[in-house]
Amino acid sequence: MTALPRAFPGPQRIAVIGAGPGGLYFAALAKQLATEREITVYERDAREHEFGFGVVFSDETLDGIARADPKVFAAISAEFARWSDIDIRYAGQVRTSGGHGFAALDRNRLRAVLQQRCAELAVDVRYRTPAPPVDRLTAEYDLVVAADGIHSGTRTAHPDAFRTELDERNCRYIWLATDRVFEAFTFIVEELDFGTLQVHAYPYSATRSTFIVEIAEDAWRRAGFEALAARELARGESDTASVRRCAELLAGHLDGHRLIPNASRWIRFTTVRNASWRHRNLVLLGDAAHSAHFSIGSGTKLALEDALALAAGLSEQPALDAALAAYEAERRPVVESTQRAAQASLEWFETVGRRTGLGVDQFAFNLLTRSRRVTYGGLRARDPEFTAAVETAVGGSSGAPPMFRPLKLGALELRNRIVVPPLATFTSPDALPSAFDRAQLTAHALGGAGLVIAGMTAVSPEGRATDRCPGLWTDGQEAAWTDLLDSVRAVSDTPVGIQLTHAGRRGATAAPGPDGIGRPLTEGWPLLAPSPLPWGPGSPTPHEANQVQLAAVAADFAASAERAARAGFDVLELQFGHGHLLSSFLSPLTNRRTDHYGGPLAHRLLFPLEVLAAVRAVWPAGRPLLVRISAADWAPGGTTETAAVAICQALAEAGADAVDVSAGEVVAHQRPPYGRGYQTPFAELIRTSTGLPTVAVGAISGHDDANSVLLAGRADLVAIGRAQLHDPFWTLHAAADQDYTGPGAHWPEPWLAGRRRPPGPGADRVAPRLHLLSEPAPPVHRRWLPTAPPKE
């Protein structure tokens, strides 16, 4: 007989601050696991006090509730509103995507179920009883659980322990309900004379829907809400004047129904992050520990999951310290992942105006994929008709996945939208392209991408980033590149480009080590920069470039561009990002000059534009000329989004055919928010603001993400970097994974047999029938159509 896992008794006296769903659920679960525990819940409001409207659950969370407490699950599931559709109302039209699966419940019914469960288990819930000071509680109880919300007083009592970061956003929102029962999760985006007004609405009962109105701060003021909200409101009071104004503006979507407030007022969303969630015998739970934007509907979900993990940890670990550490270690990665998705969603709605020029179908797809959790592949599996309609609206009915559709760049026709970006090999001690460069470029050219770019090629000896980078300033280098291109073209017709750069203050380093950092050379070479500011601690101080030196740099770029054209490169990219010389002129953090090349952005742009003009004059017409920029410095006082747009507008006017939109590496003290596709929003910003074709970069490694970026209109091309190092034939393998064999994926003739993925282990196994009658597949479209209650 298998022995059951041992359950440790854990803390016997537990205080919980806050009787919201998270606090009550934890109390009930902790009591179930050890009935001898004494658990006291403190709540300042009355038991019957109702706050909030509907809450949405994922299937994953519901499965956890079902296993942890079947009684609670049975009670709440009996009252769920269930549906699978998402409606997007935009530009007077509606687009519907199905197959998503939602369950929602009145928050107050959820709280009532948990109140009842706590009563059954003899949990002492003290309503109308503010919690005693936290230091007194931690002295009297074995464990104190702070579930006191986003404005947690418990958390602020120990700022040094929790080290809280509060990120208050710019949009205003007001949380309401309506007695119009929507049939699906409904996003409303209305363009009005004062700006964009958006609504997040979903049903949660047979008679009510949640209705959250959101608007940017400047539009909020122009709409007259600032004046309406000026009156000081008492606790629990609603801003009824603003509610009436919302009802007027959105009357066309309310269909004669009313908006229902509950302590509703305009607020800004605050994302809560804590360096630690625990301090001695005090632990944070739910919104006190973390928050995630309501546009992904996760606050109550996260709190219930926290409660389950904390209760489990107390019974699985032999000591309190270990239990609290295990709780945080288990939950933090889940929460941080959710917060990354929520941040992307939040920023999408804050900047929704960027996308109002899109067609209805592409706008709907863009909205659905805003958090990066929902992707092209996921939507295609859930609702193939919806995805097919978007593909037809955006690119015609070719049947090819978005990444395999052609694109004309200048006079060059690319067979697909995948770019292998410049990938430095650091294998050129003599500044000539190495045997490894030849092998890498050949492999990538054979690998199916639409464009391959050779990387970090210096325009002068002192412009090298490291002592192992290639260059293009001599006849010998030109001949070597010509020979390399001839060998590549002997086996592939993939267009090949080259990136030219002057490393500026980032030069004269050794090749990067395993940590990715290149240390300054013991015997380097003099460095140039707009201002004498070293790259980082221990880096040499560069010379402030004078007019003669800058003229020489511009001439070097032009001469190298001429050599690149003679060598036969199809595309030229200029490196204006990543802290190299021209990037350093653009950023206010690195350009402190007081002459006409420094100061306001128009002056900081002068020298980069001089270089671009010199190159444009010699680079053949029709061959694409790209510029790579850093659209953000990831440091206070750096390049703003407004500045990035202005830079790219100037580049377009000066002859750039496309912008390769990167970010960061401008200053050593940067703090990038790394994550999947984290730089893509900048490509979308530049594309929608300037009309320039853009290349999206930054942690894009799967074909599903690439397709999502392209179909949503966030970029015209997608650069796949590190994934190409993992698999030089990434594009061809992506075609095989998607069963695509069209002209966008060119397989070399000797490899044609590899167009289909080879069978793996178990591929020849045929599963037996194990059901007497097959269950029908769930419908793609399910609406919430409750039976109307009898009228009184």
N, C-alpha and C positions, 0 to 999 in steps of 0.2 A: 504494500500500500504506500503510495507517495505521500510524504509528509507535507502539510500545508506550510507556507512560509510563516516564519515567526513574526508576530506583531509585537512591537515594543510598546510599553504603556505610554511613554512620552509625558509631556507636561500635564499635570492634573488640574491646575487652576488656570483658566484661560479667560482673558478679557478681550472682547471684540468691540472696537469703536466704529459704530455705523451699522444700521440695520437695512442697508440696501441689499439687493440680490446677492452680491458677493459675500458680504458679511454674514447674512443669514444662511447661505448655502454652506459656507465653511463651518459655521457653528453646528449645523445639522450633521454634516459628514463627520466632523471630529467627535461628536457625541455618539454617533453610530459605531465608530471604530473603538471607542472606549467609553462605555456607558457610565462608568464611575467618575468620569471627568465632571468638574464643576465649571460650566461655561456661562459667562455673563456677557450679554450684549447691551451696550449703551447706545441709545438713540434719542436725540434731542426733540424730534417731532413726535406727534401722536401716532398711534398704531393705524388709525384710519386716514391719516394724512396721505393724499394722493399726489404724486409728483411724476411728471413724464408721461409719455404716451406709449408707443409700441417699441418692442425690441425684436431684433432679427437674429436667428440662430443658423449656424451652419450644420450640415449633417454630421460632421465630425464631432462638434460639441454635443449634439444631441445623443450620439452614440455613447459618449462618455457619461452623460447624465443617466442614460438608460442602464448602463452597467453599474454605476456607482450608487444610484438610488432609484430603483424601478418605480417606487411609489410616487416620487416627485415627477418622474418622467410621465407616468400614466396620467397624472393630474393635469400637467401642462399640455401634453400632446392632445388631450381631448378638446382643447380650445384653440388649437393652432389655426391660423389662416395660412393656407398653403397655395403656392403657385410656382410657375417656372419661367414666366415671361418677364422681359424687361422692355418697357416702352420708352423710346426717346422722342420727345416732342420738340421739334426744332423747325424754324422757318415755316410755320404753319402746316407742317406735315408730321406724320408719326411713322417711326420705324420700329419694328418689333424683333427682338432676338429671343429665341426660346431655349429650353433645355437647361436652365440654370439651377432651379430648385431652391426654394426659399420656405422658411417657416417663421412666422411672426406671432407675437403674443402681446397683449396689454401688459406693460411693465407692472402695473399695479396688481393685476391678476397673478403674475409671477411672484410678486412679493407676498401676496396673500397665501399662495400655496406654500411658500417657504416659511411664512409665519406659522401656518398650521402644522407643518412638519416639525418645526422647532418646539411648538407646544406639545406635540405628541412625544417628543424625545426628552421633555423636561429641561429644555434650554431656558435659562432665565433671561428673557428679553425685556429690558426696562425702557419703556417709551416715556417720552416727556422727561428724559433724564440725561442731561448733558454729561459726557464722560468726565470723571475727575481729571486733574492734571496728569499728564502722561508719566511724569517721574514718580508720582504716587502709585499709579497703576503698575508700573514696572517693578516697584518695590513690593507690592501686595500680591501680584500674580506671577505664576511661572512663565507665562507667555502673554504678550499683548499684541493683538492683530489690529493694525490701523487700516480700516476700510472706510475712511472718512472722506473719500472723494478727491476730486481734482484740486480743490483748495485746502487740502489736508492741513489742519492745525497741528496734528501730531508730527507731520514731516517737518514743518517749519520750526518746531521746538528743538530739533536737533540738526541744524543745517550742516554742521561739520561732519556729521556721521553719514548723511544721505547725499550731500553735495548735489542738490537738485538743479537741473537746468530747465527753465521755463521758456518755451518758444511761443510767444503770442503772435498770432498771424494777423494779416491785414483785413481780410474780409469780415463783414458783419453778417451774423445769421440770427434768426429768431425761430425757436422751436414751437410748433403749433400742431394741432390736430384739425381734422375736418370730418364732417359727417358725410362727405362724399366718399364712398367706398371704391377705391381704385381697384382695378382687376389685376394689376401687375405692379412691379417695382417701376416707378415712373420718374424719369428725369425730364424736367421742363427747362428749356433755355429760351428766354424771350429777349429779343433786341428791342429796347425801348429808347425814347429820345434822350434819356439820361445815362444810358449804359445797358449792361447785360444783367438781367435778373434770372436767377436759377432756383429751381425747386427740386428737392429730394423727397419723394412721396412714396409711401407703401401702405398697404392695408394691414391691420393687425387684429381686426375683429369683424363681426358681421355688420357693424354700424360705424366703424371709425377707421381713419387712415392717419398715419403720421404725415406731417406737411412741414418741411423745413425750408424756409426761404433764406437765400444767401445772396449777397451782393458785395461788390468791391467797395472799399471805403469812399473813394471819390464819387462813385455813382450813388452811393448811399446818401451822401450830402446833397448831390444835385437833385435827387428824387424828393428831397424835403424831409427825409426821415430824421435828420439831425435835430431839426426844430421840434418834431413830434416827440422825440425821445429825451428832450432837455429836462423834463420834469423829474425830480427825484422820486423814485418809487420805493415803497415800503417792502420789506421782505415778503415774498409770496404774491406781490401785486404784479399785474400785467400791464404792458404798454398798449392799452386798448386803441389808442389813436393810430399807432403803427399797424396794429392788426387790421383795423378798418381800411387803411391805405393799401395794405397787401391784398385784401379781398377785392378792392376796386381794380387794382392793376392786374390781378390774376383771375378776374371773374370768368373769362372765357374757358378756364380750366376747372373751375369749381362747379360749373353747370347748375347754378342756383343754390348751391350748398354753402354752409357757413364755415368760417374758420373759428376754431375753439382754442382759446389760450389757457395756459396753466402756469402761472408765474413766468410768463413769456415776456422777454425783453431782448433787445439787441445786444449781443455779446460777440467777442472775438474768440476763436478757438485757440486754446493753449495746449501745445504738446508738452507733456511732462516726461522728463527722463531723469533718472537718478543713478549716480555712480554706484551706489549700494542700496539694496532694498532692506537691509537688516542692521540692527544695532543692539548688541547684547541680546536681551530677550524681547526685543521689539521688532516687528516685521511689517512691511507695507504690503497691501493687497489691492488689486484693481486700480482704479484711477489715481489712488494715492501714490502708487508705484510707477504708473505709466499711463499714457493716454494715446489714443489713435483716432484720427479724424473720422467724423460720423459718416463721411461719404463711402466708407467701406463697412459701416455698421458693425463695429467690433467691440465697443466698450463693455457691454454686459457680458458678451461672449468671453472676453479675456478675463473678466473678473471671476466668472464661474470656473473657468479653467484654472485660474490661480488657486481658487478655493480647493478644488479637487487635488491639485498637486501638493499644496501645503498640508492638507489633512493626511494625504498618503505619506508624505515625508515624515510627519510626526510619528507615524506608526511603523515606518520601515527603518528608521535610523535609531541607533541606541542612545544618542545624546541630542540635546536641543540644538547645540551649535551645528552638529552634522546635519540635522533635519532642515534647519533654515538655509544652510549652505546648499544642500541638495535641492531644495525648493527653488532657490534663485538660479542655480546652475541649470536646472531643467527648464525653467520658464523663460529666462532671459533671452536665449536664442530665438524662441518662438515669438516673443514680444518684439524683439528688435526686427525680426523679419516682417512682422505685421506693421510695425512703425515705418519701415522703409516703403512698403506698399502704400500705407496711408499717407505718407509724406508726398509720394508721387501723385496720388489722387488729389490731395489737398492743393498742391501746386497747380495741377491741371485746372481745377475749378477757379483758383485765384487768377489764372491767366486765360480763362476760356475765350476771351475776346480775340486771342490770336487765331482762333480756329473758325471764327464765324464766317470766313470766306470760303470754307469748304462746302462741297455739295452735301446734301442731306445724308446720303448713304455713307460717304467717307467720314462725315462728322460723327455719325452714330458709331462707326467702327472705332474711330479715334477715342471717343468717350469710353467705350466698353473696355478698351485696352489700356486705359490711362495709368493703372497701378502696376502694370507689367505682369500681374498675376494671371489675368485673362489674356490669351494670345490668339493669334491667327489659327493655330492648330486646334486649340481648345474650342474656339467658336465654330470652326469647321466641323468638329465632331459633334457639338451640341445642336447646331442648327445649320446644316449645310446649305439650305436655301438662302438664309440670310447672308452668309459669307459669299456665296456665288453671286448674289445680287450686288454686293459691294464691289466684288472683283469686276463685274460687268460694267458697273457705273464708273469705276475708276480707270480701268484699262482695257475695256472691250472684252469680248468673249473668247480670248485666246486659249483659255483652259490651263495656261501655265501658272504655277505659283508666282507670286509677285517678284520674288528674287530672280526668276528666270525670264523676265520680260526685258526687251532691249531698251537701250537709252542712247540717244544721240547727244554727244558732248562735243561742242564745236562741230567740226566736220567728221569726227570720229564716231562710228557706230559701235557701241559696246553690246555684246551678245547677252549680257546679264548685268545685274546690279551689284555684284560682289567685287570688292576691291581688296587686294592684298596690300596693306599699307607699308610704308618704309619700315623694314625690320633690320636693324643694324646687326652685323655679325661680329664686328670687332676682330677681324681676321686679316687686316691689311697693314702690317708694320711698314711697308714701303709705299703706302698711300695708293696702291694699285688694287683694282678689284681682284679678289683672291679666288683660288680654286673653289673655296666654299661658297663665295658669292655666286660663282657660276653655277654650282650645283643647286643652290637654294633657289635662284631665279628660274632655272630650268624646271625644277620640280614644281614651283608655284605656277609657272606658265602652263605646264601640263595638267595642273590640278583643277582647271575648269573655271577659274575666276574670270570676270569680265575685264579686269585691269590689274596689272601687277606693277608695283612701284619699288624701285631700288632705293635704298635709304641712306640718309645722313651723309651725303656726299659734299665735301667741303669745296668752297670756291677759291681757297688759298691755303697755303701751309699753316698760317696762323689762325685760319678759320676752322680747323679741325676740332672736334669735341674731344677726341682721345688720340693717342699716338698709334692707334690701330684702325683708324677710319680711312676710307678711300677718298680720293679727291678727283677733280676735273679741272686742273689748271695748266696741265702740260700736254704736249703732243703725245707723249708716251701714254699718259692716262687716257686720252681720247682714243688712241689706237687700241688700248686694252678693252675699253668699253665697246668699241665697234666690233672687236673680235668676239666679245662675250655675247653681244646681241645677235651676231651672225649665227653663233652656235645655238642660241635659244630658238631663233627663227627657223633653223633647220628642222626642228621637231614640233614647233607650235606657232600658230598665228595669233596668239593672245597679245594684245597691245601691252607694251612695257613702257613705264615712265621712270623718271628719276627725280629725287628730291635734292635740291641744292640748298646749302645752308652756310652760314657763318655762325659758329657757336658762341661768339662773344665771350662774356664772363664765365660761361659754362665750359670753356675750352681747357686744354692742357691738363686733362685728367687721364688716369689709367683706365683701361677697360673695366667696366663694372664687375664687381665680384659677385658671389652668391647672394648677397643682400641687395643687389641691384644698384649699388652706389659706386661711383667712380671717384677714387681719391686723387687729390692734386698730385701731379708728377713732381718728383724731386727736382728734375731739370726740365721744366716746361718751356713755354714761349710767352712773350708778352701778350696780354689780353686787352681787347678793346671793348668798351661799353659806352652807353650814353652818359653814364655817371660813374664815378669811382667807388662803386659799391660791390664788395665781394659777394659771391654766390651764397656762401654759408660760412659758419665758423671753421677756421682753418684754411679757407680758400684764399688764393692770392687776390690782391686788390687790382682791378683792371685800370687801364688808363682811360681817361675821358677822351673820346675820339674827337679830333679836330676836323675842320672842314676838308683839309687835304686828305686825311685818312678816310673820311667818309666818301669822298669822291672816288678814291681808289677802291673801296669796298663795292660801290655801285658798278664801277667798271669791271671788277672781278666777277660779279654776278652776271653781267651781260656777256663777258667773254666765255664763262662756263656754259651759259645758255646756248651760245653759238656752237660750242663744242658738242653739247648734248644734241643739238639739232643735226649736226654733221654726222654724229655717231649713229643717228637713226632712231632716237627715242621718240615714241609716239605722244607722250604726255610729259609736261614739266610741272613739278610742284615746288613752290618756294616756301621755305620754313619761316613763318612769321610768328611761331608760337614756341611754347615750352622753354621760355627764358633764354633763347638764343638771341643773337645781336638785334635782329629786327623786332623781335618780341619785346626786348628790353626797352626799345624806344616807345612802344605802344602803351606799356603799363605805367600808371602813375607811381607804382611802388618802386620802380627801377629807373625811371627817367626823372632826374631832379635838375635837369639843365635849366639855365636861365636865359639861353639864347633862343633863336627862333625855332630850334628843334625841341624845345621843352615847354612846359607849362600846360595850356589847355590842349584838349585832344586834337584839335585841328593842327596845332604845331607839332604834337608828338607823332602825328601821321605823316609829316612832310618827308622825312628820310625814307621810311618804308615805301611811300608812294614814288619817290625818286628811283628807288631800286626797281620797283615794279615797272615803271615807265621805261627804264633802260632795258629791262629784259623783254618787255612787250615789243620794243622796237626791233629786236633781233630774232625773236622766236617766231617761227613760220606761222602765218595766218592759217587758221583751220585746225592746227594742232592745239589741243586743249591746254590751257594754262591754269593750274590750280594754286591756291594759296592756303596753307595750313595756319590756323590761328588758335590761340588760347582764349576762349570766350569768357573765361572766369579765372581769377588768380587763386581762388579758395583762401583768401586772406583779407582781413579788414582793410578798407581803403583802396582795394584793387579795382580791376576793370569791372564795370557794371554791365548789366544787360543792355542798357541804353547805349553805352559806349561800344559794346560789341556789335550792335546793329549799325551804328554810325561807321565803325571801322569797315564792316563788310559792304556797306553802301558805297563807301569811298573806293574800296577794292573793285567793286563791280564797275563803277564809272571809269576806273583806270585800266580796265581790260581783263580782269579776272573772269574766267569762264565758270568757275565753281569754287566753293570754299570747303575745305576739309576742317570740320568744326571739332576741335579738341578743347581741352581745358587744363589748367594747372601747369605745374613744373616751372612756374615763373619765379617763385621765391621758395627758399628752402623751408620756411615756416608755414607752408600751406597746410590746410586741413580739409582734404577732399572727402566728400560723403560717398565713399566707394560703394558700389553695388551694381547689380546687373543693369546694363544700359544707362548708367547714371549720367552720362554726358549727352544722351540723345535729345533731351529737351532744348539744349542750345542749338542743335542742328535745326530743330523745328522752329525755334525763335527766328533764326536767321532766314530760313526758307520763307516763312510766312510774312516776315517784315520787309524783306528786300526782293523777293522773287528769284534770288540766285539759287541755282542747284546746290545742294549740300551733300556732304559725305558725313554720315553718322559714325562715330567711333566710341570706344570705351566699354569694355566688358560685354561685348556682344559676341556670343560664342556658339549659339544654336540657330539652326535655320528657322525655327519657329519664331524666335525673336526678330530675326532679320526680316522675315515676311511680315510680321506685325508692324515693324517700323515703316516699311515701304508702303503697305496697303493703307496705313493710317495717314500717310502723307507727311510723316515727320522728317523724312529725308528722301533724296533721290537715289543715293547709293549707300551701301553699308560696308564699312571696313572691318574685316575679320583679321585680327592680329595674332594674339597668342594662340588662338585655336588653330591657326595655320602652322604654327611651330609644332603643335601637337600632331597635326595631320595636314601635310602639305597638299593633300588631295581633298580637302574639306568640301569644296564646292561640288565635285563629282559625287562624293559620298552623300552629300545632302540631296542631290538629285536622285540617287538610288533609294534613299530613305523615303522620298516622296513619290516614288514610282514615276519620275519624270524622265522622259527620253527625247524631248524635243530639241530644237536648235539652240536653246539657251544653255544647254550643258553639252559641250563638245568633248566627246571621248576620243582620245587618240586611237586610230584604227587598230593598233596591236592590242589595245585594252578593251575593245568593244564587248568582249565576253564578260567584263566586270560591271556592265551597266546595271545588272540586277544584283541585289545583295545576296551573297552566297548563303546557303542554308547552314544554320547552326545546330547545336545539340538539341535533339528532340523535334527538329523541324519535320521529320517524317512520321511523327506520332499523330494518329487520328483519335480524337477523344471519343469515348463511347457515349451513347445516350443514357442519361441518368435521371431524366424526368419523364413521368408518364405523359404529361401534357406540357408543352412549352408555354412559358408565361409570355404574354405579349410585351413588346418593348414599351417602355413608358412613353407617353406622347411628348413630342417636342414642345408643343404649346399647351400650357395649363394656366388657366386664368382663375382668379379668386372670384367665384360667383356664389356667394353665400345665399341661403334662403332668407329672404327678408323677414324680420321679426314682425309679429302681428301689431297693427297700429292700435294704440290705446284709444 
